């Protein structure tokens, strides 16, 4: 949640040019850990694939694009894809937990 609210502070402080690189460096390992764990729990490949696409779009925005609007478009698109992947992962985990609880009863 903390990572999600950080962009709101960007209008009040100047995070500098390295902000997106730092955020990407934090997002890659944490997201990969969560998405791979979800895949191992039987969550299917869609959340992992969408999450990898999101990380790729964010990396393109951070490294390959010039201009504030273009960078924002790539990173916001990547962030939206990554957030959607995490939501799908979470929903599948909840559904799996419910089915396991139903089998026990």
matplotlib code that plots the C-alpha trace (Angstrom):
import matplotlib.pyplot as plt

x = [0.0, 2.9, 4.2, 0.7, 0.5, 4.0, 3.0, 0.6, 3.6, 5.4, 3.4, 4.6, 8.2, 10.6, 11.7, 14.3, 15.1, 15.9, 12.4, 11.1, 14.3, 14.1, 10.4, 11.1, 13.9, 11.5, 8.6, 10.4, 11.5, 8.4, 6.0, 7.9, 7.8, 4.1, 3.1, 5.3, 4.0, 0.4, 1.3, 2.7, -0.5, -2.3, -3.3, -2.8, -0.5, -2.6, -1.7, 2.0, 2.0, 0.1, 2.4, 5.5, 3.9, 3.3, 6.9, 8.1, 6.0, 7.3, 10.9, 10.3, 8.9, 11.9, 14.7, 13.7, 11.3, 12.1, 9.6, 7.4, 4.1, 5.5, 7.2, 4.0, 2.0, 4.3, 4.7, 1.0, 0.0, 2.5, 1.4, -2.2, -1.3, 0.7, -2.1, -4.6, -2.3, -2.1, -5.9, -6.3, -3.7, -5.5, -9.0, -7.7, -6.1, -9.3, -11.3, -8.8, -9.0, -12.8, -12.8, -10.3, -12.5, -15.6, -13.9, -12.9, -16.6]
y = [0.0, 2.4, 2.0, 2.8, 6.1, 7.4, 9.0, 11.3, 12.8, 13.4, 16.6, 17.9, 16.9, 16.4, 12.7, 13.3, 11.4, 8.1, 7.8, 5.4, 3.4, 3.0, 2.0, -0.5, -2.0, -2.5, -3.6, -6.3, -8.7, -8.2, -8.7, -11.7, -13.3, -12.8, -13.8, -16.9, -17.9, -17.5, -19.6, -22.4, -22.4, -23.4, -19.9, -20.4, -18.5, -15.5, -13.4, -14.2, -13.3, -10.1, -9.2, -9.8, -7.6, -4.9, -5.0, -4.9, -1.8, -0.1, -0.9, 0.5, 3.6, 3.9, 3.2, 3.5, 6.4, 10.1, 12.8, 13.1, 12.2, 9.1, 7.9, 8.4, 6.6, 3.5, 3.4, 4.0, 1.3, -1.1, -0.3, -0.9, -4.3, -5.2, -4.2, -6.2, -9.2, -8.9, -8.6, -11.7, -13.5, -12.5, -13.5, -16.9, -17.4, -16.5, -18.9, -21.6, -21.1, -21.2, -24.5, -26.0, -25.0, -26.4, -29.7, -30.0, -29.5]
z = [0.0, 0.7, -2.8, -4.2, -2.4, -3.2, -6.5, -4.6, -2.8, -6.1, -6.6, -3.3, -3.5, -6.4, -6.3, -9.0, -12.1, -10.3, -8.7, -11.4, -11.3, -7.6, -7.7, -10.5, -8.5, -5.6, -7.7, -9.7, -6.9, -4.7, -7.6, -9.0, -5.6, -5.2, -8.7, -8.8, -5.4, -6.8, -9.8, -7.6, -5.6, -8.7, -9.8, -13.5, -15.8, -16.6, -13.5, -14.0, -17.7, -17.1, -14.3, -16.4, -19.1, -16.6, -15.4, -19.0, -19.7, -16.6, -17.5, -21.0, -19.5, -17.1, -19.5, -23.1, -23.4, -23.4, -22.5, -19.5, -21.2, -22.9, -19.7, -17.8, -20.4, -20.3, -16.6, -15.8, -18.3, -16.8, -13.3, -14.2, -15.8, -12.7, -10.3, -12.3, -12.2, -8.4, -8.1, -10.3, -8.2, -5.0, -6.3, -7.3, -3.9, -2.1, -4.4, -3.7, 0.0, -0.1, -2.1, 0.4, 3.3, 1.6, 1.0, 4.7, 5.8]

ax = plt.figure().add_subplot(projection="3d")
ax.plot(x, y, z, "-o")
ax.set_aspect("equal")
plt.show()
